[in-house]
């Protein structure tokens, strides 16, 4: 659906996102069907962590081609649309397709051929999807 992201379109991911934001759990696992908002939830959580509690983040995706052609544009969209994150992004030589310096810490995208799920890892939280 075009336009700004509306979390009410997938209300079942709001509570797990709140748990990640609160920092009350070290691991949050989402087990949902395909096309149900998991990627948007992962981006929401990564953006919140980078903005509110900066720490290195690693997003492990299925293939490098997926990361560079499909996921990286969505990450750039997140970094460009969120005003507080936009101000914290370090652009230039340090930013590549798979490395985004935000608030002085790296957000990395990596192909994890061994795992069959995508996940976001940070010192403070881990989101599996």
N, CA, C and O atoms as a GROMACS GRO file, in nm:
protein
  516
    1UNK      N    1   0.084  -0.117   0.000
    1UNK     CA    2   0.000   0.000   0.000
    1UNK      C    3   0.089   0.124   0.000
    1UNK      O    4   0.171   0.139   0.090
    2UNK      N    5   0.076   0.213  -0.097
    2UNK     CA    6   0.161   0.332  -0.102
    2UNK      C    7   0.133   0.429   0.012
    2UNK      O    8   0.027   0.426   0.075
    3UNK      N    9   0.231   0.514   0.037
    3UNK     CA   10   0.216   0.613   0.142
    3UNK      C   11   0.300   0.580   0.263
    3UNK      O   12   0.375   0.483   0.262
    4UNK      N   13   0.289   0.662   0.368
    4UNK     CA   14   0.368   0.639   0.488
    4UNK      C   15   0.328   0.508   0.557
    4UNK      O   16   0.214   0.462   0.544
    5UNK      N   17   0.422   0.452   0.629
    5UNK     CA   18   0.397   0.326   0.699
    5UNK      C   19   0.288   0.346   0.804
    5UNK      O   20   0.289   0.443   0.879
    6UNK      N   21   0.194   0.251   0.807
    6UNK     CA   22   0.085   0.254   0.904
    6UNK      C   23   0.090   0.126   0.986
    6UNK      O   24   0.052   0.020   0.935
    7UNK      N   25   0.137   0.131   1.113
    7UNK     CA   26   0.148   0.009   1.193
    7UNK      C   27   0.014  -0.060   1.220
    7UNK      O   28   0.010  -0.177   1.255
    8UNK      N   29  -0.096   0.012   1.202
    8UNK     CA   30  -0.227  -0.049   1.227
    8UNK      C   31  -0.263  -0.152   1.120
    8UNK      O   32  -0.357  -0.230   1.138
    9UNK      N   33  -0.190  -0.152   1.009
    9UNK     CA   34  -0.215  -0.253   0.906
    9UNK      C   35  -0.171  -0.392   0.953
    9UNK      O   36  -0.222  -0.493   0.903
   10UNK      N   37  -0.077  -0.399   1.046
   10UNK     CA   38  -0.033  -0.525   1.105
   10UNK      C   39  -0.029  -0.508   1.257
   10UNK      O   40   0.078  -0.501   1.316
   11UNK      N   41  -0.148  -0.500   1.321
   11UNK     CA   42  -0.152  -0.469   1.465
   11UNK      C   43  -0.086  -0.575   1.554
   11UNK      O   44  -0.049  -0.546   1.667
   12UNK      N   45  -0.072  -0.698   1.504
   12UNK     CA   46  -0.015  -0.807   1.583
   12UNK      C   47   0.136  -0.791   1.602
   12UNK      O   48   0.192  -0.861   1.686
   13UNK      N   49   0.204  -0.702   1.529
   13UNK     CA   50   0.347  -0.682   1.550
   13UNK      C   51   0.375  -0.563   1.643
   13UNK      O   52   0.490  -0.539   1.680
   14UNK      N   53   0.272  -0.490   1.680
   14UNK     CA   54   0.292  -0.372   1.765
   14UNK      C   55   0.344  -0.412   1.903
   14UNK      O   56   0.437  -0.350   1.953
   15UNK      N   57   0.285  -0.513   1.964
   15UNK     CA   58   0.329  -0.553   2.098
   15UNK      C   59   0.473  -0.606   2.098
   15UNK      O   60   0.550  -0.566   2.185
   16UNK      N   61   0.513  -0.694   2.005
   16UNK     CA   62   0.655  -0.733   2.002
   16UNK      C   63   0.748  -0.614   1.981
   16UNK      O   64   0.857  -0.610   2.038
   17UNK      N   65   0.707  -0.518   1.899
   17UNK     CA   66   0.789  -0.398   1.880
   17UNK      C   67   0.802  -0.320   2.010
   17UNK      O   68   0.909  -0.266   2.039
   18UNK      N   69   0.696  -0.314   2.087
   18UNK     CA   70   0.702  -0.244   2.217
   18UNK      C   71   0.795  -0.314   2.315
   18UNK      O   72   0.864  -0.250   2.393
   19UNK      N   73   0.796  -0.448   2.310
   19UNK     CA   74   0.886  -0.523   2.398
   19UNK      C   75   1.031  -0.493   2.362
   19UNK      O   76   1.114  -0.473   2.451
   20UNK      N   77   1.062  -0.489   2.233
   20UNK     CA   78   1.198  -0.454   2.190
   20UNK      C   79   1.231  -0.312   2.236
   20UNK      O   80   1.340  -0.288   2.287
   21UNK      N   81   1.139  -0.220   2.217
   21UNK     CA   82   1.163  -0.080   2.255
   21UNK      C   83   1.184  -0.065   2.405
   21UNK      O   84   1.264   0.019   2.448
   22UNK      N   85   1.114  -0.145   2.485
   22UNK     CA   86   1.128  -0.133   2.630
   22UNK      C   87   1.260  -0.187   2.681
   22UNK      O   88   1.308  -0.146   2.787
   23UNK      N   89   1.320  -0.280   2.606
   23UNK     CA   90   1.445  -0.341   2.650
   23UNK      C   91   1.426  -0.444   2.759
   23UNK      O   92   1.524  -0.484   2.822
   24UNK      N   93   1.303  -0.487   2.784
   24UNK     CA   94   1.276  -0.581   2.892
   24UNK      C   95   1.312  -0.725   2.856
   24UNK      O   96   1.322  -0.810   2.946
   25UNK      N   97   1.332  -0.755   2.729
   25UNK     CA   98   1.368  -0.891   2.687
   25UNK      C   99   1.493  -0.886   2.600
   25UNK      O  100   1.512  -0.792   2.523
   26UNK      N  101   1.577  -0.988   2.613
   26UNK     CA  102   1.697  -0.996   2.530
   26UNK      C  103   1.666  -1.054   2.393
   26UNK      O  104   1.740  -1.030   2.298
   27UNK      N  105   1.558  -1.131   2.381
   27UNK     CA  106   1.526  -1.195   2.254
   27UNK      C  107   1.376  -1.187   2.229
   27UNK      O  108   1.296  -1.219   2.317
   28UNK      N  109   1.340  -1.146   2.110
   28UNK     CA  110   1.201  -1.142   2.068
   28UNK      C  111   1.193  -1.223   1.939
   28UNK      O  112   1.266  -1.195   1.843
   29UNK      N  113   1.106  -1.321   1.936
   29UNK     CA  114   1.092  -1.407   1.818
   29UNK      C  115   0.954  -1.389   1.759
   29UNK      O  116   0.853  -1.403   1.829
   30UNK      N  117   0.948  -1.358   1.629
   30UNK     CA  118   0.822  -1.347   1.557
   30UNK      C  119   0.807  -1.468   1.467
   30UNK      O  120   0.895  -1.496   1.386
   31UNK      N  121   0.698  -1.537   1.481
   31UNK     CA  122   0.669  -1.650   1.392
   31UNK      C  123   0.537  -1.618   1.323
   31UNK      O  124   0.429  -1.638   1.378
   32UNK      N  125   0.549  -1.568   1.201
   32UNK     CA  126   0.432  -1.524   1.126
   32UNK      C  127   0.435  -1.583   0.986
   32UNK      O  128   0.538  -1.631   0.939
   33UNK      N  129   0.321  -1.579   0.922
   33UNK     CA  130   0.313  -1.623   0.782
   33UNK      C  131   0.387  -1.525   0.693
   33UNK      O  132   0.432  -1.420   0.739
   34UNK      N  133   0.400  -1.559   0.566
   34UNK     CA  134   0.464  -1.470   0.471
   34UNK      C  135   0.377  -1.347   0.447
   34UNK      O  136   0.255  -1.352   0.462
   35UNK      N  137   0.443  -1.237   0.410
   35UNK     CA  138   0.373  -1.113   0.375
   35UNK      C  139   0.284  -1.061   0.488
   35UNK      O  140   0.171  -1.018   0.462
   36UNK      N  141   0.333  -1.066   0.611
   36UNK     CA  142   0.251  -1.020   0.724
   36UNK      C  143   0.314  -0.906   0.802
   36UNK      O  144   0.270  -0.877   0.913
   37UNK      N  145   0.415  -0.841   0.749
   37UNK     CA  146   0.471  -0.724   0.815
   37UNK      C  147   0.597  -0.748   0.896
   37UNK      O  148   0.637  -0.661   0.974
   38UNK      N  149   0.660  -0.864   0.881
   38UNK     CA  150   0.780  -0.893   0.959
   38UNK      C  151   0.895  -0.798   0.924
   38UNK      O  152   0.965  -0.750   1.013
   39UNK      N  153   0.914  -0.772   0.796
   39UNK     CA  154   1.025  -0.686   0.755
   39UNK      C  155   1.005  -0.544   0.809
   39UNK      O  156   1.099  -0.482   0.858
   40UNK      N  157   0.883  -0.494   0.800
   40UNK     CA  158   0.856  -0.360   0.855
   40UNK      C  159   0.878  -0.358   1.006
   40UNK      O  160   0.930  -0.261   1.059
   41UNK      N  161   0.840  -0.465   1.074
   41UNK     CA  162   0.863  -0.473   1.219
   41UNK      C  163   1.013  -0.474   1.248
   41UNK      O  164   1.058  -0.408   1.342
   42UNK      N  165   1.089  -0.548   1.169
   42UNK     CA  166   1.234  -0.552   1.189
   42UNK      C  167   1.296  -0.415   1.166
   42UNK      O  168   1.383  -0.372   1.241
   43UNK      N  169   1.251  -0.346   1.062
   43UNK     CA  170   1.302  -0.211   1.036
   43UNK      C  171   1.261  -0.113   1.146
   43UNK      O  172   1.341  -0.028   1.186
   44UNK      N  173   1.138  -0.125   1.195
   44UNK     CA  174   1.093  -0.039   1.304
   44UNK      C  175   1.183  -0.058   1.427
   44UNK      O  176   1.227   0.039   1.489
   45UNK      N  177   1.210  -0.184   1.461
   45UNK     CA  178   1.292  -0.214   1.579
   45UNK      C  179   1.435  -0.166   1.560
   45UNK      O  180   1.494  -0.108   1.652
   46UNK      N  181   1.492  -0.190   1.443
   46UNK     CA  182   1.629  -0.145   1.417
   46UNK      C  183   1.637   0.007   1.423
   46UNK      O  184   1.730   0.062   1.482
   47UNK      N  185   1.539   0.075   1.363
   47UNK     CA  186   1.539   0.220   1.367
   47UNK      C  187   1.526   0.274   1.507
   47UNK      O  188   1.593   0.371   1.544
   48UNK      N  189   1.440   0.212   1.587
   48UNK     CA  190   1.421   0.257   1.726
   48UNK      C  191   1.550   0.236   1.806
   48UNK      O  192   1.591   0.324   1.882
   49UNK      N  193   1.613   0.121   1.789
   49UNK     CA  194   1.737   0.094   1.862
   49UNK      C  195   1.846   0.191   1.822
   49UNK      O  196   1.917   0.244   1.908
   50UNK      N  197   1.862   0.217   1.691
   50UNK     CA  198   1.965   0.310   1.646
   50UNK      C  199   1.938   0.452   1.694
   50UNK      O  200   2.032   0.527   1.721
   51UNK      N  201   1.813   0.488   1.704
   51UNK     CA  202   1.778   0.624   1.744
   51UNK      C  203   1.785   0.642   1.896
   51UNK      O  204   1.842   0.741   1.943
   52UNK      N  205   1.729   0.550   1.971
   52UNK     CA  206   1.716   0.568   2.116
   52UNK      C  207   1.830   0.507   2.197
   52UNK      O  208   1.871   0.564   2.298
   53UNK      N  209   1.880   0.392   2.154
   53UNK     CA  210   1.986   0.321   2.228
   53UNK      C  211   2.092   0.273   2.129
   53UNK      O  212   2.101   0.153   2.105
   54UNK      N  213   2.171   0.362   2.072
   54UNK     CA  214   2.265   0.323   1.966
   54UNK      C  215   2.361   0.214   2.010
   54UNK      O  216   2.420   0.219   2.118
   55UNK      N  217   2.376   0.118   1.925
   55UNK     CA  218   2.469   0.007   1.943
   55UNK      C  219   2.482  -0.062   1.810
   55UNK      O  220   2.391  -0.052   1.727
   56UNK      N  221   2.592  -0.133   1.785
   56UNK     CA  222   2.608  -0.201   1.656
   56UNK      C  223   2.493  -0.297   1.630
   56UNK      O  224   2.447  -0.367   1.720
   57UNK      N  225   2.447  -0.299   1.505
   57UNK     CA  226   2.337  -0.387   1.465
   57UNK      C  227   2.381  -0.467   1.344
   57UNK      O  228   2.445  -0.416   1.253
   58UNK      N  229   2.345  -0.595   1.344
   58UNK     CA  230   2.370  -0.683   1.230
   58UNK      C  231   2.237  -0.741   1.184
   58UNK      O  232   2.167  -0.804   1.263
   59UNK      N  233   2.202  -0.720   1.058
   59UNK     CA  234   2.084  -0.783   1.000
   59UNK      C  235   2.134  -0.897   0.913
   59UNK      O  236   2.206  -0.874   0.816
   60UNK      N  237   2.097  -1.018   0.947
   60UNK     CA  238   2.134  -1.135   0.870
   60UNK      C  239   2.021  -1.174   0.778
   60UNK      O  240   1.914  -1.215   0.825
   61UNK      N  241   2.042  -1.163   0.649
   61UNK     CA  242   1.940  -1.197   0.551
   61UNK      C  243   1.977  -1.322   0.474
   61UNK      O  244   2.087  -1.376   0.492
   62UNK      N  245   1.888  -1.370   0.388
   62UNK     CA  246   1.910  -1.497   0.320
   62UNK      C  247   2.019  -1.495   0.212
   62UNK      O  248   2.095  -1.591   0.202
   63UNK      N  249   2.028  -1.388   0.133
   63UNK     CA  250   2.126  -1.382   0.024
   63UNK      C  251   2.176  -1.240   0.008
   63UNK      O  252   2.103  -1.145   0.036
   64UNK      N  253   2.300  -1.225  -0.038
   64UNK     CA  254   2.356  -1.091  -0.058
   64UNK      C  255   2.276  -1.014  -0.163
   64UNK      O  256   2.256  -0.893  -0.149
   65UNK      N  257   2.231  -1.082  -0.267
   65UNK     CA  258   2.153  -1.016  -0.372
   65UNK      C  259   2.024  -0.957  -0.313
   65UNK      O  260   1.987  -0.845  -0.346
   66UNK      N  261   1.957  -1.034  -0.227
   66UNK     CA  262   1.836  -0.984  -0.160
   66UNK      C  263   1.869  -0.859  -0.078
   66UNK      O  264   1.796  -0.761  -0.083
   67UNK      N  265   1.980  -0.864  -0.004
   67UNK     CA  266   2.016  -0.752   0.082
   67UNK      C  267   2.045  -0.625   0.002
   67UNK      O  268   1.998  -0.517   0.038
   68UNK      N  269   2.122  -0.638  -0.106
   68UNK     CA  270   2.162  -0.518  -0.180
   68UNK      C  271   2.053  -0.465  -0.273
   68UNK      O  272   2.044  -0.344  -0.295
   69UNK      N  273   1.970  -0.554  -0.328
   69UNK     CA  274   1.869  -0.509  -0.424
   69UNK      C  275   1.734  -0.479  -0.361
   69UNK      O  276   1.661  -0.392  -0.410
   70UNK      N  277   1.698  -0.549  -0.254
   70UNK     CA  278   1.564  -0.531  -0.198
   70UNK      C  279   1.564  -0.470  -0.058
   70UNK      O  280   1.487  -0.378  -0.031
   71UNK      N  281   1.650  -0.520   0.031
   71UNK     CA  282   1.644  -0.474   0.170
   71UNK      C  283   1.715  -0.340   0.190
   71UNK      O  284   1.664  -0.255   0.263
   72UNK      N  285   1.830  -0.320   0.128
   72UNK     CA  286   1.906  -0.196   0.146
   72UNK      C  287   1.828  -0.072   0.105
   72UNK      O  288   1.835   0.029   0.176
   73UNK      N  289   1.752  -0.074  -0.006
   73UNK     CA  290   1.670   0.044  -0.035
   73UNK      C  291   1.566   0.075   0.073
   73UNK      O  292   1.534   0.191   0.097
   74UNK      N  293   1.515  -0.028   0.137
   74UNK     CA  294   1.418  -0.006   0.246
   74UNK      C  295   1.487   0.053   0.369
   74UNK      O  296   1.429   0.136   0.439
   75UNK      N  297   1.610   0.010   0.395
   75UNK     CA  298   1.687   0.068   0.505
   75UNK      C  299   1.714   0.215   0.478
   75UNK      O  300   1.698   0.299   0.566
   76UNK      N  301   1.754   0.247   0.355
   76UNK     CA  302   1.780   0.386   0.319
   76UNK      C  303   1.652   0.470   0.328
   76UNK      O  304   1.657   0.586   0.368
   77UNK      N  305   1.541   0.411   0.292
   77UNK     CA  306   1.413   0.480   0.305
   77UNK      C  307   1.384   0.512   0.452
   77UNK      O  308   1.343   0.623   0.485
   78UNK      N  309   1.406   0.414   0.540
   78UNK     CA  310   1.387   0.435   0.684
   78UNK      C  311   1.478   0.547   0.733
   78UNK      O  312   1.433   0.637   0.805
   79UNK      N  313   1.605   0.543   0.694
   79UNK     CA  314   1.700   0.644   0.741
   79UNK      C  315   1.668   0.782   0.684
   79UNK      O  316   1.701   0.883   0.746
   80UNK      N  317   1.605   0.786   0.569
   80UNK     CA  318   1.571   0.915   0.509
   80UNK      C  319   1.439   0.972   0.557
   80UNK      O  320   1.420   1.094   0.555
   81UNK      N  321   1.346   0.886   0.599
   81UNK     CA  322   1.212   0.931   0.639
   81UNK      C  323   1.204   0.970   0.786
   81UNK      O  324   1.123   1.056   0.822
   82UNK      N  325   1.283   0.908   0.871
   82UNK     CA  326   1.279   0.937   1.014
   82UNK      C  327   1.371   1.056   1.042
   82UNK      O  328   1.493   1.043   1.034
   83UNK      N  329   1.313   1.172   1.076
   83UNK     CA  330   1.396   1.293   1.094
   83UNK      C  331   1.507   1.277   1.195
   83UNK      O  332   1.618   1.327   1.173
   84UNK      N  333   1.482   1.210   1.306
   84UNK     CA  334   1.587   1.197   1.408
   84UNK      C  335   1.699   1.106   1.360
   84UNK      O  336   1.815   1.126   1.397
   85UNK      N  337   1.666   1.005   1.280
   85UNK     CA  338   1.770   0.917   1.227
   85UNK      C  339   1.848   0.985   1.114
   85UNK      O  340   1.969   0.969   1.104
   86UNK      N  341   1.779   1.061   1.031
   86UNK     CA  342   1.845   1.130   0.920
   86UNK      C  343   1.960   1.216   0.970
   86UNK      O  344   2.065   1.222   0.906
   87UNK      N  345   1.940   1.282   1.081
   87UNK     CA  346   2.043   1.368   1.137
   87UNK      C  347   2.162   1.289   1.191
   87UNK      O  348   2.271   1.344   1.205
   88UNK      N  349   2.142   1.162   1.221
   88UNK     CA  350   2.248   1.080   1.282
   88UNK      C  351   2.325   0.996   1.182
   88UNK      O  352   2.423   0.931   1.218
   89UNK      N  353   2.283   0.994   1.055
   89UNK     CA  354   2.347   0.912   0.954
   89UNK      C  355   2.475   0.979   0.905
   89UNK      O  356   2.474   1.097   0.869
   90UNK      N  357   2.585   0.904   0.905
   90UNK     CA  358   2.713   0.954   0.854
   90UNK      C  359   2.725   0.910   0.708
   90UNK      O  360   2.750   0.793   0.680
   91UNK      N  361   2.707   1.002   0.619
   91UNK     CA  362   2.716   0.970   0.476
   91UNK      C  363   2.859   0.988   0.428
   91UNK      O  364   2.940   1.056   0.493
   92UNK      N  365   2.890   0.928   0.315
   92UNK     CA  366   3.023   0.943   0.258
   92UNK      C  367   3.087   0.807   0.234
   92UNK      O  368   3.019   0.708   0.211
   93UNK      N  369   3.221   0.804   0.241
   93UNK     CA  370   3.296   0.682   0.211
   93UNK      C  371   3.263   0.568   0.306
   93UNK      O  372   3.265   0.451   0.266
   94UNK      N  373   3.233   0.599   0.430
   94UNK     CA  374   3.207   0.493   0.529
   94UNK      C  375   3.076   0.421   0.504
   94UNK      O  376   3.057   0.310   0.552
   95UNK      N  377   2.985   0.484   0.429
   95UNK     CA  378   2.856   0.420   0.402
   95UNK      C  379   2.866   0.339   0.273
   95UNK      O  380   2.905   0.390   0.168
   96UNK      N  381   2.830   0.212   0.283
   96UNK     CA  382   2.827   0.125   0.167
   96UNK      C  383   2.688   0.060   0.160
   96UNK      O  384   2.601   0.088   0.242
   97UNK      N  385   2.669  -0.027   0.061
   97UNK     CA  386   2.541  -0.098   0.049
   97UNK      C  387   2.512  -0.185   0.171
   97UNK      O  388   2.397  -0.205   0.207
   98UNK      N  389   2.618  -0.236   0.235
   98UNK     CA  390   2.598  -0.329   0.346
   98UNK      C  391   2.643  -0.272   0.481
   98UNK      O  392   2.640  -0.343   0.582
   99UNK      N  393   2.685  -0.146   0.485
   99UNK     CA  394   2.726  -0.084   0.612
   99UNK      C  395   2.673   0.059   0.617
   99UNK      O  396   2.702   0.140   0.529
  100UNK      N  397   2.595   0.088   0.720
  100UNK     CA  398   2.534   0.219   0.738
  100UNK      C  399   2.575   0.273   0.875
  100UNK      O  400   2.523   0.225   0.976
  101UNK      N  401   2.666   0.370   0.882
  101UNK     CA  402   2.701   0.428   1.012
  101UNK      C  403   2.591   0.523   1.060
  101UNK      O  404   2.558   0.621   0.994
  102UNK      N  405   2.535   0.492   1.176
  102UNK     CA  406   2.428   0.574   1.234
  102UNK      C  407   2.462   0.600   1.380
  102UNK      O  408   2.490   0.506   1.455
  103UNK      N  409   2.461   0.725   1.419
  103UNK     CA  410   2.489   0.764   1.558
  103UNK      C  411   2.624   0.711   1.605
  103UNK      O  412   2.640   0.677   1.722
  104UNK      N  413   2.720   0.703   1.513
  104UNK     CA  414   2.854   0.659   1.550
  104UNK      C  415   2.873   0.509   1.559
  104UNK      O  416   2.982   0.464   1.596
  105UNK      N  417   2.772   0.431   1.528
  105UNK     CA  418   2.783   0.285   1.532
  105UNK      C  419   2.740   0.226   1.398
  105UNK      O  420   2.659   0.286   1.327
  106UNK      N  421   2.795   0.108   1.362
  106UNK     CA  422   2.758   0.051   1.232
  106UNK      C  423   2.629  -0.030   1.238
  106UNK      O  424   2.604  -0.104   1.333
  107UNK      N  425   2.549  -0.014   1.136
  107UNK     CA  426   2.436  -0.104   1.111
  107UNK      C  427   2.476  -0.182   0.987
  107UNK      O  428   2.494  -0.124   0.880
  108UNK      N  429   2.492  -0.312   1.000
  108UNK     CA  430   2.543  -0.394   0.890
  108UNK      C  431   2.436  -0.488   0.836
  108UNK      O  432   2.349  -0.534   0.909
  109UNK      N  433   2.446  -0.514   0.707
  109UNK     CA  434   2.362  -0.613   0.640
  109UNK      C  435   2.455  -0.724   0.592
  109UNK      O  436   2.555  -0.696   0.525
  110UNK      N  437   2.423  -0.849   0.627
  110UNK     CA  438   2.511  -0.959   0.589
  110UNK      C  439   2.429  -1.079   0.546
  110UNK      O  440   2.322  -1.106   0.601
  111UNK      N  441   2.479  -1.151   0.448
  111UNK     CA  442   2.414  -1.274   0.403
  111UNK      C  443   2.457  -1.387   0.495
  111UNK      O  444   2.576  -1.413   0.512
  112UNK      N  445   2.361  -1.453   0.553
  112UNK     CA  446   2.386  -1.565   0.644
  112UNK      C  447   2.337  -1.691   0.576
  112UNK      O  448   2.219  -1.726   0.587
  113UNK      N  449   2.424  -1.758   0.508
  113UNK     CA  450   2.385  -1.875   0.430
  113UNK      C  451   2.344  -1.993   0.517
  113UNK      O  452   2.270  -2.081   0.473
  114UNK      N  453   2.392  -1.995   0.640
  114UNK     CA  454   2.365  -2.111   0.726
  114UNK      C  455   2.225  -2.105   0.785
  114UNK      O  456   2.155  -2.206   0.789
  115UNK      N  457   2.185  -1.988   0.832
  115UNK     CA  458   2.054  -1.978   0.893
  115UNK      C  459   1.945  -1.967   0.786
  115UNK      O  460   1.971  -1.922   0.675
  116UNK      N  461   1.827  -2.008   0.821
  116UNK     CA  462   1.716  -2.002   0.728
  116UNK      C  463   1.616  -1.893   0.765
  116UNK      O  464   1.509  -1.883   0.707
  117UNK      N  465   1.652  -1.814   0.861
  117UNK     CA  466   1.564  -1.704   0.900
  117UNK      C  467   1.647  -1.576   0.899
  117UNK      O  468   1.769  -1.579   0.914
  118UNK      N  469   1.580  -1.468   0.882
  118UNK     CA  470   1.648  -1.339   0.890
  118UNK      C  471   1.647  -1.295   1.035
  118UNK      O  472   1.554  -1.325   1.109
  119UNK      N  473   1.750  -1.224   1.075
  119UNK     CA  474   1.751  -1.176   1.213
  119UNK      C  475   1.828  -1.046   1.224
  119UNK      O  476   1.917  -1.015   1.144
  120UNK      N  477   1.792  -0.972   1.326
  120UNK     CA  478   1.863  -0.849   1.359
  120UNK      C  479   1.925  -0.872   1.496
  120UNK      O  480   1.858  -0.914   1.590
  121UNK      N  481   2.054  -0.844   1.506
  121UNK     CA  482   2.123  -0.859   1.634
  121UNK      C  483   2.182  -0.726   1.676
  121UNK      O  484   2.233  -0.649   1.596
  122UNK      N  485   2.172  -0.702   1.804
  122UNK     CA  486   2.234  -0.585   1.864
  122UNK      C  487   2.278  -0.627   2.003
  122UNK      O  488   2.237  -0.732   2.052
  123UNK      N  489   2.360  -0.546   2.068
  123UNK     CA  490   2.401  -0.580   2.205
  123UNK      C  491   2.280  -0.586   2.296
  123UNK      O  492   2.279  -0.661   2.393
  124UNK      N  493   2.179  -0.507   2.265
  124UNK     CA  494   2.068  -0.494   2.357
  124UNK      C  495   1.948  -0.580   2.322
  124UNK      O  496   1.867  -0.611   2.409
  125UNK      N  497   1.935  -0.617   2.197
  125UNK     CA  498   1.815  -0.694   2.157
  125UNK      C  499   1.846  -0.779   2.035
  125UNK      O  500   1.940  -0.751   1.961
  126UNK      N  501   1.767  -0.881   2.017
  126UNK     CA  502   1.780  -0.966   1.901
  126UNK      C  503   1.639  -0.994   1.849
  126UNK      O  504   1.550  -1.034   1.924
  127UNK      N  505   1.620  -0.972   1.722
  127UNK     CA  506   1.489  -0.994   1.661
  127UNK      C  507   1.504  -1.098   1.552
  127UNK      O  508   1.575  -1.075   1.454
  128UNK      N  509   1.438  -1.211   1.569
  128UNK     CA  510   1.436  -1.316   1.467
  128UNK      C  511   1.306  -1.305   1.392
  128UNK      O  512   1.203  -1.272   1.450
  129UNK      N  513   1.311  -1.331   1.262
  129UNK     CA  514   1.186  -1.335   1.187
  129UNK      C  515   1.187  -1.453   1.093
  129UNK      O  516   1.090  -1.475   1.020
   0.00000   0.00000   0.00000
